[in-house]
Amino acid sequence: MAKPGLTVAIIGGGIAGLMFALALSKSREDIAIDIYEAGPDFSELGAGLNLWPRVLEIMDSFGLIGELQATAGKPDHEKKMQFRKGDEPGSIIWGESPASIHGIHRGDLLKILVEHTATRCQSHFHKKIVSYEDIPHQPVILNFTDGTTATCDLLVGADGVKSSVRAYMYNQMADKLQSEGRIDDEVENVRKHAKPYWSGNIIYSSKEEARRQMIITYPISQGRFINTACVVVKDDLYGTIYDGPWAVRTTNEEVVKQYNGWDAPAQALVKLAENPMRWVVNIVLDDLPTFACGRVAIIGDAAHSMTTHQAAGAMQAVEDGYVLAALLGRPETSPGTIPLALRAYDEVRRPIAQSFQRLSRQTAQMILLDKMDGVTKETSAASVYSKETLPNKNDLLQELFQWAPKSSVVPDRDRALQIYGTMVRNSNSGFEHRLPLETVLAFSKM
Ligand SMILES: Cc1cc2nc3c(=O)[nH]c(=O)nc-3n(C[C@H](O)[C@H](O)[C@H](O)COP(=O)(O)OP(=O)(O)OC[C@H]3O[C@@H](n4cnc5c(N)ncnc54)[C@H](O)[C@@H]3O)c2cc1C
């Protein structure tokens, strides 16, 4: 490539980073893309991933649906997510998602993304970012833990829920407010976004006293494997800090113990789990005031890690990359207009992603038949939810998933492009167009 028109550094090579790299590489030929990954290679923890039609639409737009189907199998349009009450003998199916969902192996998706980005992107491994410098009219400087540096026109943090990019962005904003003499509460309201928080969910846990449990299971890799996630939800611990290890191996016995007394098929399923992992589900709180500042943006779990109950975290990561790449791919985008493109990205993507964060929590309460009709956790057993009344709850479930059949992300992309176009026309220098800290403060107080 001759001198690139734009240089983009992506931090993190998970689904968000690689999908964004792929979308960007298909957008404009003169964009140089560097991926900096902390690990020794691109890899995914865990096996299964459920994809909704919105993701398949995006994969299709990049001509990748055939490859995905070749490994993961064709989506079955009749295959809806089913909800079953199975915590006692005689379980019943009481609800169904309004759209079909496609179970795939994470490794299969990652392999396709890596293959398609390899020729257009430079990948750098063992590169863990710690900080950056974003000074207008100069390249953005990235600082890595090994003491090396790199530069770019745009820095995109796709570095997961523990995101160093998000931490640095929010700590910097808080430091600035502190230096302006703001009161401690205001400063802390901004600084809190640097950290990840515990959702109160543990997957495959057993040591803790269980409050609410569920099992999520679906076939992947054309039915060769069954992906199973046993989830324990402790709602009262939502938003706390989890100090222990986030992902460790546990034993089958520990998992099985959680499901004593459940229906026989549920018990049989958990007994099949080999070398189960115990995952603590950490999240980004859903009131993050911005996904972008200056020439730095965050995407995927770095911006909106959520609980698993809408099966939407990766979907939202993919949508981030799709919309952001469309903005950067515009011919008018230059280093000077990047802050404007990021403002448009934030304006469109943040409310949508945050609505999925909230929906995921509400869905957990729905699936667990919790906090409904004044029912407490002590009384939410079959005596309350009988075989006769349960199917009525399906109506509420349909509302929570009403977005699912509307598969298109194109209107969101077009709205972002329209907002961006207007901003570019009305502004001579994007560099100066930074998000005012007052706006950040206003959101942080909500
Ligand atoms: C049990 C479970 C089930 C799920 N099921 C679904 C589902 O069915 N459907 C769905 O849509 N979503 C699902 N999700 C959510 C989905 O897995 C995540 O939203 C998605 O994988 C996030 O991808 P990411 O690339 O943003 O983050 P990550 O996968 O965390 O990737 C971040 C990358 O950044 C690297 N990195 C981290 N820090 C640094 C640093 N400082 N410098 C450089 N690199 C760094 C990491 O090594 C990693 O490679 C599920 C999540 C869980 C936990």
The ligand as an SDF file (V2000), in Angstrom:
LIG
                    3D

 53 58  0  0  0  0  0  0  0  0999 V2000
  -20.8480  -18.0140   29.0080 C   0  0  0  0  0  0  0  0  0  0  0  0
  -21.0680  -16.9790   27.9630 C   0  0  0  0  0  0  0  0  0  0  0  0
  -21.9490  -17.2320   26.9190 C   0  0  0  0  0  0  0  0  0  0  0  0
  -22.1510  -16.2680   25.9230 C   0  0  0  0  0  0  0  0  0  0  0  0
  -23.0220  -16.5380   24.9110 N   0  0  0  0  0  0  0  0  0  0  0  0
  -23.2230  -15.6110   23.9440 C   0  0  0  0  0  0  0  0  0  0  0  0
  -24.1120  -15.8810   22.8680 C   0  0  0  0  0  0  0  0  0  0  0  0
  -24.7020  -16.9600   22.7980 O   0  0  0  0  0  0  0  0  0  0  0  0
  -24.2910  -14.9220   21.9090 N   0  0  0  0  0  0  0  0  0  0  0  0
  -23.6370  -13.7110   21.9690 C   0  0  0  0  0  0  0  0  0  0  0  0
  -23.8390  -12.8640   21.0780 O   0  0  0  0  0  0  0  0  0  0  0  0
  -22.7770  -13.4370   22.9750 N   0  0  0  0  0  0  0  0  0  0  0  0
  -22.5510  -14.3520   23.9610 C   0  0  0  0  0  0  0  0  0  0  0  0
  -21.6920  -14.0920   24.9750 N   0  0  0  0  0  0  0  0  0  0  0  0
  -20.9490  -12.8080   24.9720 C   0  0  0  0  0  0  0  0  0  0  0  0
  -19.7240  -12.8840   24.0690 C   0  0  0  0  0  0  0  0  0  0  0  0
  -18.9730  -14.0250   24.3440 O   0  0  0  0  0  0  0  0  0  0  0  0
  -18.8640  -11.6430   24.2720 C   0  0  0  0  0  0  0  0  0  0  0  0
  -19.6780  -10.5000   24.2430 O   0  0  0  0  0  0  0  0  0  0  0  0
  -17.8070  -11.5060   23.1730 C   0  0  0  0  0  0  0  0  0  0  0  0
  -17.0380  -12.6730   23.0890 O   0  0  0  0  0  0  0  0  0  0  0  0
  -16.9160  -10.2930   23.4710 C   0  0  0  0  0  0  0  0  0  0  0  0
  -15.8720  -10.2220   22.5430 O   0  0  0  0  0  0  0  0  0  0  0  0
  -14.7470   -9.1030   22.6690 P   0  0  0  0  0  0  0  0  0  0  0  0
  -13.8680   -9.3040   21.5090 O   0  0  0  0  0  0  0  0  0  0  0  0
  -15.3840   -7.7880   22.9030 O   0  0  0  0  0  0  0  0  0  0  0  0
  -13.9670   -9.4300   24.0330 O   0  0  0  0  0  0  0  0  0  0  0  0
  -12.9840  -10.6300   24.3780 P   0  0  0  0  0  0  0  0  0  0  0  0
  -13.4680  -11.8990   23.7980 O   0  0  0  0  0  0  0  0  0  0  0  0
  -12.7880  -10.5780   25.8600 O   0  0  0  0  0  0  0  0  0  0  0  0
  -11.6090  -10.2590   23.6400 O   0  0  0  0  0  0  0  0  0  0  0  0
  -10.7310   -9.2860   24.1320 C   0  0  0  0  0  0  0  0  0  0  0  0
   -9.3400   -9.5410   23.5610 C   0  0  0  0  0  0  0  0  0  0  0  0
   -8.4930   -8.4710   23.9700 O   0  0  0  0  0  0  0  0  0  0  0  0
   -7.2610   -8.9920   24.4700 C   0  0  0  0  0  0  0  0  0  0  0  0
   -6.7770   -8.0220   25.4660 N   0  0  0  0  0  0  0  0  0  0  0  0
   -7.2500   -7.8000   26.7050 C   0  0  0  0  0  0  0  0  0  0  0  0
   -6.5730   -6.8050   27.3050 N   0  0  0  0  0  0  0  0  0  0  0  0
   -5.6490   -6.3750   26.4160 C   0  0  0  0  0  0  0  0  0  0  0  0
   -4.6600   -5.3390   26.4550 C   0  0  0  0  0  0  0  0  0  0  0  0
   -4.4910   -4.5450   27.5290 N   0  0  0  0  0  0  0  0  0  0  0  0
   -3.8620   -5.1620   25.3640 N   0  0  0  0  0  0  0  0  0  0  0  0
   -4.0230   -5.9620   24.2640 C   0  0  0  0  0  0  0  0  0  0  0  0
   -4.9530   -6.9470   24.1850 N   0  0  0  0  0  0  0  0  0  0  0  0
   -5.7690   -7.1510   25.2430 C   0  0  0  0  0  0  0  0  0  0  0  0
   -7.6460  -10.3400   25.0700 C   0  0  0  0  0  0  0  0  0  0  0  0
   -6.5300  -11.2040   25.1580 O   0  0  0  0  0  0  0  0  0  0  0  0
   -8.7050  -10.8260   24.0690 C   0  0  0  0  0  0  0  0  0  0  0  0
   -8.1380  -11.5150   22.9930 O   0  0  0  0  0  0  0  0  0  0  0  0
  -21.4700  -15.0280   25.9870 C   0  0  0  0  0  0  0  0  0  0  0  0
  -20.5920  -14.7600   27.0460 C   0  0  0  0  0  0  0  0  0  0  0  0
  -20.3930  -15.7180   28.0360 C   0  0  0  0  0  0  0  0  0  0  0  0
  -19.4500  -15.3970   29.1720 C   0  0  0  0  0  0  0  0  0  0  0  0
  1  2  1  0
  2  3  1  0
  2 52  2  0
  3  4  2  0
  4  5  1  0
  4 50  1  0
  5  6  2  0
  6  7  1  0
  6 13  1  0
  7  8  2  0
  7  9  1  0
  9 10  1  0
 10 11  2  0
 10 12  1  0
 12 13  2  0
 13 14  1  0
 14 15  1  0
 14 50  1  0
 15 16  1  0
 16 17  1  0
 16 18  1  0
 18 19  1  0
 18 20  1  0
 20 21  1  0
 20 22  1  0
 22 23  1  0
 23 24  1  0
 24 25  2  0
 24 26  1  0
 24 27  1  0
 27 28  1  0
 28 29  2  0
 28 30  1  0
 28 31  1  0
 31 32  1  0
 32 33  1  0
 33 34  1  0
 33 48  1  0
 34 35  1  0
 35 36  1  0
 35 46  1  0
 36 37  1  0
 36 45  1  0
 37 38  2  0
 38 39  1  0
 39 40  1  0
 39 45  2  0
 40 41  1  0
 40 42  2  0
 42 43  1  0
 43 44  2  0
 44 45  1  0
 46 47  1  0
 46 48  1  0
 48 49  1  0
 50 51  2  0
 51 52  1  0
 52 53  1  0
M  END
$$$$
